[in-house]
Amino acid sequence: RARTKVRAFVSKLLVFTVIFLMKGLFLDLWLLHQTYYRLCKTAPLPYLKRFRKVCISISR
């Protein structure tokens, strides 16, 4: 009986860990995307021409 309780607890813990990691990854990617978007908007013109293709490919 104790073993099944432990197993249930471990499985719950695993699920929570996976969800937590996925959320963290998603947030990191979103923040990265936002930062790139801001950089694209505020980049000086010589750099903008070079980075515009990269920015467009990332922001989509």
VEXSEVO-297698 format. One record per residue: residue number from 1; residue in one letter; chain; x negated, z negated, y negated of N, C-alpha, C in turn. Coordinates in pm, whole numbers, always signed. Layout:
<sites>
+------+------+-------+--------+--------+--------+--------+--------+--------+--------+--------+--------+
! resi ! resn ! chain !     nx !     nz !     ny !    cax !    caz !    cay !     cx !     cz !     cy !
+------+------+-------+--------+--------+--------+--------+--------+--------+--------+--------+--------+
!  NUM !    A !     A !      X !      Z !      Y !      X !      Z !      Y !      X !      Z !      Y !
...
+------+------+-------+--------+--------+--------+--------+--------+--------+--------+--------+--------+
</sites>
This chain:
<sites>
+------+------+-------+--------+--------+--------+--------+--------+--------+--------+--------+--------+
! resi ! resn ! chain !     nx !     nz !     ny !    cax !    caz !    cay !     cx !     cz !     cy !
+------+------+-------+--------+--------+--------+--------+--------+--------+--------+--------+--------+
!    1 !    R !     A !    -82 !     +0 !   +121 !     +0 !     +0 !     +0 !    -87 !     +0 !   -127 !
!    2 !    A !     A !   -191 !    -80 !   -123 !   -280 !    -86 !   -240 !   -351 !    +49 !   -260 !
!    3 !    R !     A !   -382 !   +115 !   -148 !   -454 !   +242 !   -157 !   -369 !   +349 !   -226 !
!    4 !    T !     A !   -239 !   +352 !   -193 !   -152 !   +452 !   -256 !   -138 !   +424 !   -406 !
!    5 !    K !     A !   -134 !   +296 !   -442 !   -127 !   +259 !   -584 !   -251 !   +309 !   -657 !
!    6 !    V !     A !   -367 !   +287 !   -594 !   -493 !   +330 !   -654 !   -494 !   +482 !   -668 !
!    7 !    R !     A !   -447 !   +549 !   -564 !   -446 !   +696 !   -565 !   -355 !   +749 !   -677 !
!    8 !    A !     A !   -239 !   +687 !   -692 !   -146 !   +727 !   -798 !   -209 !   +705 !   -935 !
!    9 !    F !     A !   -276 !   +591 !   -950 !   -341 !   +558 !  -1077 !   -450 !   +660 !  -1109 !
!   10 !    V !     A !   -530 !   +694 !  -1008 !   -640 !   +789 !  -1027 !   -585 !   +927 !  -1065 !
!   11 !    S !     A !   -478 !   +969 !   -997 !   -420 !  +1100 !  -1027 !   -365 !  +1103 !  -1169 !
!   12 !    K !     A !   -299 !   +994 !  -1210 !   -248 !   +985 !  -1348 !   -363 !   +992 !  -1448 !
!   13 !    L !     A !   -469 !   +919 !  -1417 !   -586 !   +916 !  -1505 !   -645 !  +1056 !  -1519 !
!   14 !    L !     A !   -654 !  +1127 !  -1407 !   -707 !  +1263 !  -1408 !   -621 !  +1354 !  -1496 !
!   15 !    V !     A !   -489 !  +1343 !  -1479 !   -398 !  +1426 !  -1558 !   -416 !  +1398 !  -1706 !
!   16 !    F !     A !   -421 !  +1268 !  -1741 !   -438 !  +1232 !  -1881 !   -571 !  +1283 !  -1936 !
!   17 !    T !     A !   -676 !  +1272 !  -1855 !   -808 !  +1318 !  -1898 !   -807 !  +1469 !  -1925 !
!   18 !    V !     A !   -744 !  +1543 !  -1834 !   -738 !  +1689 !  -1849 !   -661 !  +1725 !  -1975 !
!   19 !    I !     A !   -546 !  +1659 !  -1996 !   -466 !  +1686 !  -2116 !   -545 !  +1654 !  -2241 !
!   20 !    F !     A !   -613 !  +1539 !  -2239 !   -693 !  +1496 !  -2354 !   -802 !  +1597 !  -2385 !
!   21 !    L !     A !   -872 !  +1643 !  -2281 !   -979 !  +1740 !  -2300 !   -925 !  +1872 !  -2353 !
!   22 !    M !     A !   -811 !  +1916 !  -2298 !   -750 !  +2041 !  -2343 !   -711 !  +2032 !  -2490 !
!   23 !    K !     A !   -651 !  +1918 !  -2527 !   -612 !  +1897 !  -2667 !   -735 !  +1901 !  -2757 !
!   24 !    G !     A !   -840 !  +1833 !  -2715 !   -963 !  +1830 !  -2794 !  -1022 !  +1969 !  -2810 !
!   25 !    L !     A !  -1024 !  +2044 !  -2700 !  -1078 !  +2180 !  -2703 !   -996 !  +2268 !  -2796 !
!   26 !    F !     A !   -863 !  +2256 !  -2784 !   -773 !  +2336 !  -2867 !   -794 !  +2305 !  -3015 !
!   27 !    L !     A !   -805 !  +2175 !  -3047 !   -827 !  +2133 !  -3186 !   -960 !  +2185 !  -3238 !
!   28 !    D !     A !  -1064 !  +2177 !  -3154 !  -1196 !  +2225 !  -3195 !  -1191 !  +2375 !  -3224 !
!   29 !    L !     A !  -1125 !  +2450 !  -3136 !  -1114 !  +2594 !  -3156 !  -1036 !  +2626 !  -3282 !
!   30 !    W !     A !   -929 !  +2549 !  -3306 !   -847 !  +2572 !  -3425 !   -926 !  +2543 !  -3552 !
!   31 !    L !     A !  -1001 !  +2432 !  -3551 !  -1084 !  +2396 !  -3667 !  -1190 !  +2503 !  -3691 !
!   32 !    L !     A !  -1251 !  +2551 !  -3583 !  -1352 !  +2656 !  -3592 !  -1291 !  +2782 !  -3655 !
!   33 !    H !     A !  -1171 !  +2816 !  -3608 !  -1100 !  +2933 !  -3660 !  -1071 !  +2916 !  -3809 !
!   34 !    Q !     A !  -1025 !  +2798 !  -3850 !   -996 !  +2771 !  -3990 !  -1123 !  +2783 !  -4075 !
!   35 !    T !     A !  -1232 !  +2727 !  -4023 !  -1359 !  +2731 !  -4096 !  -1405 !  +2876 !  -4114 !
!   36 !    Y !     A !  -1395 !  +2956 !  -4008 !  -1432 !  +3096 !  -4017 !  -1346 !  +3169 !  -4120 !
!   37 !    Y !     A !  -1216 !  +3137 !  -4119 !  -1123 !  +3202 !  -4211 !  -1161 !  +3171 !  -4355 !
!   38 !    R !     A !  -1193 !  +3044 !  -4382 !  -1233 !  +3003 !  -4518 !  -1365 !  +3070 !  -4557 !
!   39 !    L !     A !  -1458 !  +3076 !  -4462 !  -1586 !  +3140 !  -4490 !  -1565 !  +3287 !  -4522 !
!   40 !    C !     A !  -1474 !  +3351 !  -4450 !  -1445 !  +3492 !  -4475 !  -1389 !  +3512 !  -4615 !
!   41 !    K !     A !  -1303 !  +3420 !  -4657 !  -1239 !  +3434 !  -4788 !  -1337 !  +3405 !  -4901 !
!   42 !    T !     A !  -1430 !  +3311 !  -4880 !  -1517 !  +3268 !  -4989 !  -1656 !  +3331 !  -4983 !
!   43 !    A !     A !  -1679 !  +3420 !  -4885 !  -1812 !  +3480 !  -4873 !  -1838 !  +3578 !  -4987 !
!   44 !    P !     A !  -1962 !  +3581 !  -5040 !  -1997 !  +3678 !  -5144 !  -1989 !  +3822 !  -5091 !
!   45 !    L !     A !  -1968 !  +3915 !  -5181 !  -1936 !  +4053 !  -5143 !  -2037 !  +4121 !  -5051 !
!   46 !    P !     A !  -2169 !  +4110 !  -5074 !  -2263 !  +4176 !  -4981 !  -2248 !  +4125 !  -4838 !
!   47 !    Y !     A !  -2224 !  +3994 !  -4826 !  -2208 !  +3936 !  -4693 !  -2072 !  +3971 !  -4635 !
!   48 !    L !     A !  -1973 !  +3980 !  -4723 !  -1836 !  +4003 !  -4679 !  -1824 !  +4133 !  -4601 !
!   49 !    K !     A !  -1891 !  +4238 !  -4650 !  -1885 !  +4368 !  -4582 !  -1942 !  +4357 !  -4442 !
!   50 !    R !     A !  -2050 !  +4281 !  -4429 !  -2114 !  +4266 !  -4299 !  -2029 !  +4181 !  -4205 !
!   51 !    F !     A !  -1967 !  +4075 !  -4261 !  -1898 !  +3979 !  -4176 !  -1749 !  +4007 !  -4159 !
!   52 !    R !     A !  -1697 !  +4101 !  -4239 !  -1552 !  +4126 !  -4235 !  -1505 !  +4165 !  -4095 !
!   53 !    K !     A !  -1581 !  +4252 !  -4028 !  -1544 !  +4293 !  -3892 !  -1540 !  +4174 !  -3798 !
!   54 !    V !     A !  -1643 !  +4089 !  -3809 !  -1649 !  +3969 !  -3726 !  -1532 !  +3877 !  -3757 !
!   55 !    C !     A !  -1505 !  +3859 !  -3886 !  -1396 !  +3771 !  -3929 !  -1263 !  +3820 !  -3877 !
!   56 !    I !     A !  -1240 !  +3950 !  -3889 !  -1112 !  +4007 !  -3845 !  -1097 !  +3990 !  -3695 !
!   57 !    S !     A !  -1205 !  +4014 !  -3621 !  -1197 !  +4002 !  -3475 !  -1174 !  +3856 !  -3433 !
!   58 !    I !     A !  -1228 !  +3761 !  -3510 !  -1211 !  +3620 !  -3475 !  -1073 !  +3570 !  -3516 !
!   59 !    S !     A !  -1028 !  +3610 !  -3637 !   -903 !  +3555 !  -3689 !   -780 !  +3610 !  -3617 !
!   60 !    R !     A !   -797 !  +3713 !  -3535 !   -682 !  +3766 !  -3462 !   -669 !  +3702 !  -3326 !
+------+------+-------+--------+--------+--------+--------+--------+--------+--------+--------+--------+
</sites>
